[in-house]
Amino acid sequence: MLQIISCNINQSGSHTGAIVQRRKKLLLDTEMQPATAKWYDRRDYVFIEFCVEDSKDVQVKFEKSKLDFSCVGGTDNLKHQNEIDLFEVIDPNESKHKRTDRSVLCCLRKSESGKSWPRLTKDKAKLNWLSVDFNNWKDWEDDSDEELSSFDRFSEMMNNMGGDDELPEVDGADDDSADSDDEKMPDLE
């Protein structure tokens, strides 16, 4: 809450504008803003990424049905605070967070594995600082191989096909006889 203070010029010719500027700075230093965040759901975990560059003094408190996040970040050293009443219960002891130069990623362990969360918050209210991370979102309810990436599934399939010594024999594969298309190629000009 910023109070408007008029800028008066006193008899000595100086003005009180400096007082107004100092008061504005003091008020801005004590205000906290929510950090922008993205979230996505997995079978056993819910992930929340707080997008704060160069964060300092990161504090994350996991409770059974609540998450508290705060930090100082950005070039302006803004204070951020987010308090989220979660959609379902989590295991606070198994939940973790990791700070990087660009964000803070929180990994919340679901108490009830395999239950999808249609939203992150308990209330259906739209929060302007929170969005779904569609780049990482996955409809895992019908996916039995959630933990395996496409490459892992391909590698597993190739390994199950057998080793080099089990290659099927192909007629004529060891035949050194010349084929009709084995003629000498003409030189390039």
N, C-alpha and C positions, 0 to 999 in steps of 0.2 A: 504494500500500500504506500504509494508515494504521495506525500503531502505537497501541495503547491504553496510555495512561499514567495511572496512578492519580492522583487529586487529593488530596494530603495537606495537612493543616493543620499548619504548624510551630509552634514554641513562641511565636513573636511574634504568632500569630493570623492571619497572612496565609496564603493558599493558593496552590498552584501551578497553579490552573486557567487563569490567563492564559498560562502557558507552553504548556499543552495547546492553547489556542485559536490561539496564534501558530504552533505547529507544524502544526496542521490547515490553516491558511491557506497556509503555505509549501508544504505537500504539494499542495494543490489548485491553487496557482499553477503548479506545475511539471508537473502531469498534462495530457495531451492526450487529447481525445475526438474520435472521428470525426464529421465534419459529416454531417448528413442529406443525402442526394442522390437525385435522380431522373434517369433516363436514357431516351433513345429513339434509334432507328436510322433512318437515311436511306440513300439509294443511295450517296452519296459521303462522308457524314459520320456520326459518332456524337456525340450531344449529351449532356452531363452537366451538371446544374444542382445546385450545392452550395447548400443553403438555409441561409444564414447572414446574418442581418440585421446591418447596420452593421459590415460586415467591415473590418478594417484589416490591414496587413502581409500582404497576399495574396501567396502565392508558389505558382506553378504551374510544374511542370517536366514537359515532355513528352519521353518517350523512345520508342524504337521499339515496345516492348511493355509500357510501364509509364507510369503517371501518378502524380505526387506532388503533393498539394495540402495547403497549410497556411495558416491565418489566425488572427487573433484577432477574435472577434465577439460580438455580443449585448450586453445591458445588463450582464452579469456579466463581460465581457471574457474569455470562455472561450477556451482555445487549442484549435484543431481541427487534426487531421492525418489525411489519408486517403492510403493507398498502394494503388494498384490495379494488379494484373497483368492486362493487357488480353487479351481473347479472341483478337484478331488484331493484326497489325502496323499501326501508323499512320505517317504522315509528320510527324515532330515539327516540321519547318520550316514546314509549312502549317497546323499546328494553332494555335488561338488561344483566348484567354479574355477575358471582359468582366465587370467588376464593376459591380453596381448596389447600391442601398441594401438590397435584400432578398435578393440571392443573387449567386453567381459562376457564370456560364455558360461552360462549356468546349466548344469545337467541335473535335473530333478528326477530322482528314482521314484517311480510310482509305487504306492503301497499295494495296489491291485494290478498286477501285470496283465497285459492283454486287453485292458479296457480302454477304448479310445476316448479322447477328450475332444468334444466338439468345439470347445473354446478354452482359453487359459484361465479366465476369471470365473469366480462363483456367480457374479451378477452378469446379466446379458448386456450391460451398458457398453457402449462403444467408447473406447479410450483413444484419444487422438494420437497418443505417443506409441501405441501398440499395434502391430500388424502381423499378419501371417507370413512366414518365410516360405513362399511358394517354391523357391529354388531347392529347398530341402524337404518340402512336404512330400509325403508318400502315403498312398492308401494301402496301409500294411495289413488291414483286416483280412483280405483275401490272399495275401502273399505268405506262403509257408516258408520261403527261403529269404526272409527279410535280411538276415545278417550276411548273406552272400551277395556280393556284387555280381554283375554280369560276367566280368572277367573270371571271378572265382568259380562261378558255375561252369563256364566254358573250360577252365583248367581242370576242374573236377571231372567233367565229362570226358576230356581227352585222356586223363589218367586212367579212367575206368575202361577205356577201350583197349588197353594192353600196351606192352612195351615193344621195342624194336624187333626182338626175336619172335614175336608173334604176328608179324605181318603176313597177310594172306599171300599165297603164291599166285603169280600171274603168268599165264602161258606165254612163253617166248621172252620173258624178262631177262633171262641169262643168255639168250641166244645172241651170238656175235655176228650172225649173218647180216649182210647188207640189205637194207630195204631199198625199194625203188626210189624213195625220195632222198637217199643218202648220196646222190651224185655230187660231184664237185661244183661249187658255186663259181660263177664267173667273177673275175676281178672287177673291182669298181674303178671307174675312170676318173 
